[in-house]
Amino acid sequence: MDEKIPLEDGRLVKGIHFDNAATTPPLNSVMKAIQQFAPWYSSVGRGKGYKSERSTEMIERTRLNVLSFVGSKGDKHTVIFTKNSTESMNLLSHILHQATNKRYVLASEMEHISNDLPWRNYFEVEYIAVNKNGQISLDDLRAKLMALQGQVALVTITGASNVTGCINPIYEAAELTHTYGAKIHVDAAQLIPHESIEMMRRNSVGNIDFLSFTGHKLYAPFGTAVLIGEKEVFHEAEPLLKGGGTAHIALRSFVQWNEAPDRFEGGTPNVMGIVALNAAIRTLQQINMETIIEYEKQIMNYALDRLQTIDGLSLFSASNDNQPQVSVFSFTINELHHQDIAQILAKEFGISVRSGFFCAYSYVQKLLQLSDERIDEIRKDASIPAPGLVRISLSFYNTFAEVNQLAEALQQITSNKEYYTRKYEAVPKGICGRQRSLL
């Protein structure tokens, strides 16, 4: 992360990346693994040459390493490689639709739309409330499971909010879900870079049935993600993407699908992306997740302490120190538009953040106390500056000195609001700044 980036005045400075919740940079070890494996890259599965066998072996070894990383074993779960978490959840929706005749899926109010829209294809979606601490309400989950008893196919929740960083009680939710005869899926895209996960618990009633996450939020941004699930659920379903690699035999009159995971990985696999994911996981294991957790907690608390002293700044994070949180939080500043803040930080100080709704539309709407009518008014009238938040997402490679630079930059911005507002008044204030969509 030593690359210099240009500022508005033409100066070159070392950039600061506080947008890790969107995409993380590749670890040096990941880039090294890519370079070392590149000479052995080849076709997968059916080739008998040495390179082909080596590529195939790498994929299968990575499946086992992924299962170990999330606290599972190959006799219970299997790993399906996808392009991203969005594809993983669309695939799971497609599979469950074939595996059950149950009518409902329960998702939470805080979900990214990738853990909302796919379920609407085949199921009726009911939404679990978020409590005052920013977590899913277990009481509301219980009430909905009771009311819909026997008709809930899946409870699907994020492991951690991509807006506030609040960590959900996924194992307690799993216990409740299983008590009422449903299965649970955890979208771990925001959780897994920051916390250890155990799909298989000592008390099996708290097991996680399905888990998805993506490499590009785990320091391996080369287009690979995973869907992990129970083998028995994958056994009979037809693939979502049909074609090469999915069928054992395909005649005009007859098709026999391969066993999972092959039947769900149509086309040539992303070998290099899988190599990258494997390298990232191995590196995090070598560093030790507990070490990462402790450091990120320290730098996050330091950042929250620094920012809450800035006049007019309101934080959106875990409500108190007793609530678990990954190193993600959001804020607003009075009299400054969120897009302006992000633009000023980037152009004037070389600090990358994100602003908007972060694809968690309902949750940000709730946090900002916006009515449906107000959202509709903003959507239809391009002259109304769109609401939103500014998000800071920290990683174990970020430093306390970088946090100090952020705090000093925000202090300078708030002390010179009129100057910066005039300078960036021509920046589009649409809901995402590039088009009229709530991003």
N, C-alpha and C positions, 0 to 999 in steps of 0.2 A: 504493500500500500504506500509506496514511496513516490508514485507518479505525481507529477506536477500538473495542475489544472489551471486554466485561464480564468481570471476574474473580469468583472465589467471594465475595470480601468486598465486592463492589459497585463497586469502582474500575474506571474505564475507562482502558485503556492501548493504545498502538499495538501491534497484533499482529505476531508474527514467524512467517513461514511457512517451515517446514523440511520440508514434505511435498510438494515439487515432483515427486518420482517418481510420486506418485499423480495429481496435477493441478496444472498451473501457472496462475497468474493471467493474465488477458489483458493484453498490452502496451497502453500508451496508443495506440500507432500502430494497433493492431488495432481498438480501440474507435473511433478516428477514421475508419478505413476503412469500418467497418460503418455509421457514421452518414452518411458521405459517399455511400456506394453505395445506401443504403436508398431514396431517391427513384426509383432506376432499377431496383429489383427487379421482376422480371416472370417470366413463363413462359419455359421454355427449350426450344430445339430446333426447334419447329415454328411458333412465332409469328413474324409478319413485321413487327410493330410495332417502333419504335425501341428501346423499353425491353427487349423480348424479345431483340432482336438484341444489345443491349449486355450483357444477362445471359449469353447464350450465349457471346459473345466472351470475357467474364470467365472462364468455366469453362475454355474451351480455352486461354486464355493461362496460367491457373494450372497446367494440366497441363504445359505447356512449362517453366514456372518450377520446378515440382517436379522434373522430370527434370534440369534444370540444377543444382538444389540438391544432388542425389544423384549427380552426375557421370555422367549418361547422356544419350542423345539420342533424339528421337522416331522415328528410323528403326530402332531396336533394340527399345525398350521402349514400353509404353503405361501410362498411369495410370488406375486405376479408383478412383473415389471411393466410400467406404463410410462407415458410421456410426462405426466404431471399429476398433481393431486386431483385436479378437475376431472381428468380422464379416469382416475381410480374410483372416484365417487359415482361417476356416470356408469362405470362398469359394474360396481356393486349394486346399484339400483337395477340395472338390467338383469343381473344374476338373481337377485332376491325376488324380482317380479316373476321369474320362472319357478322359484323354489317354494313360494308360499302363496296362499290365497288370502292372507290377512290384508286388511284394508288400509291401515294407518302407519305412518312414520311420525315419530316425535322428534322434532329438532328444537333447538333453543332460539331465543330471540337474539342472541349475540352472534349467530353464525355468519361466516363469509358465504356469499351466494353460491359458491361451489359446493357447499354443504347444505344447500336449500333447493335450488332449482332442479338438480337431477332427480330428486325424489318426487317432484311434482309430475314427472312423466308417467308414473305408474301407481302412485299412492296419493291418498289424502294426507296432507301435512298439518299436524297440530303443533303449536309452539309452546315450549316450556318457558315459563317466566324467569327473569333474572332478578335475584334478590338485591337488597340494599348494599351488599358487599361486592356486587358485581359478578357473582357466580350464578350458575343455574340454581333455581330453587328446587331442592330435593322434595320439599312438601308439595310443590306444584307437579313435579314429575310423578310422585306417588299418586296424587289425585287423578291425574290424567290416565295413568296406567290402570287404576281402579275403575275409572269410568268407562274405559275402552277395553276392559279385560278380555283377553282372548283374541283381540282384533289388531294388536300392535305388532307389526312385523319387525320394527327396528326403532331403537332410540339412537340418535346420531348427534353427537355434541363435539365441539372443539375442545381440545385439551387445554388451550390457553387462548384468551381473546387476542386478536390481532389489533385491537384498538386500545385496550387498557392494560393488557398483559395479565389480567386476573386468571389464575389457574383454576380449572373446574375440578370438583371432587369426582374424578372419573371412576374410581373403584367403588365408592359408595353408590354412585349412579348405576354401576354394573350390577351390584348386589340387588338393588331395587328392581332393575330391569329383569333380571333372571327370576326374581321372586314371582313376577307376574307373567312369566312365560315368553318374554320377548328377548331379542338379541340386541347387542350394543355395538356401535361403531364409534371410534374416536378419530377425529381429524386431528392428527398430531403434527401438522405442518409447522405450527408456531411453538409447540411444546418440545419437540424432540431435539432441537438444537440447544436447549437450555436445561432439560431435566431428564432423569432416567425414567424409563417406562418398563413395566412388567405386565406383559399380556397374560401370563400364567402366574397366578398368585398362590400362596400357601393355602389360603381359603379359596377354593376354586369357584365359589359363588361370585367372587369379585373379578373373575377373569374377563378380559376384553376379547370379544368375539372377532371383531374386525378392526384393523388399524390401517391408516393411510398416511403417507408423508412424502415429501419431495426432496430430491437432492439439491435443488437450487437454493433452498433455505438451510442447507446443511453443508455448505462450503464445497459443493460439487455441482456447480451450475452447468451441466452438460446434457440436460434434457431427459433425465431419468427420475421416475418416482416409483412407489410401490403401493400395492394393495395386498395386505396380509389378511388371511381369513382361514376359517375352518375347512379342512379338506372335503368333508362330507357335503358342505353346501355347494362347493364348486363341481361336484362330481357329475351332475346331470345337466347343468345349464349349457345352452348353446353359446358360442362366442358372440361378443358384440361386434368385433372386427373379424370378418370371415376372409380367409385366403391362405396364402402360403404359411406353412407351419402349424396351422390349426387343425388340419385333417390328417388322419392316418391313411385314409383312402377317400377319393372323391370321384365317383363315376356319375354319368348322367342319371342313373337310376338309384344311386345309393351314396350316402356320405357317412363315414364313420369318423367322429371327432377324436382328436388326440386327448389324452388325459390332461388334467390341469397340472401345472400352469400353462403347458404348451398351447392348449386350445384357446387361451385368452391372450396370447402374445403373437398375433398375426403379423406377418411380414418379417423382414430382417431386423433382428434386435439391435438396440443401441449399445453395442459392446463397449465402446469407449466411455459412454455415460455410466455404464455399470461398473467399469474399472474405476471411474472417478468416485462413485458412491462408495465402493468398497474401501478405497484409500481414505476417504473422509471419515468413515466409521472407524477404521483402524486407528487413525490419528487421534480422534476424540477418545477412544478407549485408552490409548497410550498416555494422553494428557490426564485422563481420569475425569469422568463427569462430575464427581464430587468437587474436584478442584475448580472446574468451570462454574458450577453452581455457586460456590462460595465467592469467587471473584466477581461474577456478574451481580450477585446480590449486593456486594459492597459498592460497585460502581453505579448501580442503579440507585441505591439509597443516597449516594453522594450527589448524583444528578438531580434527584427529587429535592434534596435539601437546598441545592444551589438555585434551582429554578423557582422554587416557591417563595424566594425572597424578592423576585422581580415584580414590580408594581404592575397590577392589571393582568397578571398571568394566572389562569385557572388550570389546574391539573386534572386529568382524568386517568386515574390509576386505581390500584387496590385502595379501599377506603381507609385502612389503617395498617399498622405494622404487623398485625397478627394475620393478615390475609396473604396467602401465597400468591406470588406474582413472578412471571418471567420479566426479563429486562426490556419491556415494551411499555410505553405510556404515551399519552397524547395531551395536548394543551391548546388553549386559545389565549389571545391577548386582546384586551379591550381596545376597540377603535382600529384594529388592524385586521385585514382580511387574511384568512389562513393561506391562500395562494400567494399573497404578497410576502408573508413571512417566509414561506418556503423559497420563493424566488430571491428574496433579499439575502437569505442565508447562503444560497448557492452562488449568486452572482457577486456578492460583496465580500463573503467570508470563506467560500469554498467548502461549505458544510452541506452535505446532502441529507435531506429529510424527505418526508412525504406528507402531502396534505390532501384533504377531501373526506370521503366516506369510507375508503379502504375496502370497498365491496361488501361492507357490513352495514347495509343501508338502514335496516330496521333498528339496529343497535345504536348507531350514531344519531338517528332520528330521535330515539328515546333519550339519549344522553343530552342532546341539545334541546329537548322538549319542543319538538316541532310537530305540529298537527299534520294529518294527511292533507288537509285543505291548504296549508301553507306550502307543503312540498309540491302540491299540484300547481299552485300559483307560481312558484319559482320555476318549475319545469316549463311552464307555458310562456313565461315572460323573460326574455333574454336580458332585459335591462335590470333585473333584480340580482344583485350579487348573491351567489349561492353560498349557503352555510357550509361548515366543515370544520375539521380539526387539523392540527399539525401533529405528526407522529414522530417520536424518537424511538429507535430500536437499537439497543446496544448489544455488543458481542464481547466475547472474552479477549479479542484482539484490540478492542478500543481501550483508550487510556484515560486516566483522571485528568491529564493535561488537555486532552481533547474536550472533555466535559467542561473544563474551565474556559476553553475557547468558545464553546457554545454559549455558556452563561454570559460571558463578556460580550459576545455578539448580540445576544438578545437584550442585554442591558443597554447597549448602544442603540439598538433599533428602537426600543421603547422610549429612550431619551430624545430621539430625533424622529418621532412619528410623522410629523408634518413633512419633513424633508423626504423621507423614504416613500410616503404615500404619494407625494407629487411625482417623484421619480418613476414610480411603477404604476401610475394610474392608468396607463394604456394597456397594461396586462389584462387579458380577458378574465372576467370574473364569473364565467360560466361554471357549471357545477364541477367540471374538472379542468377548465382552462383551455381545453382544445376542442371540446364539443359539448353539447348540452346533455351530459350524462352524469349521474351521481357516482363518481369514482372516488 
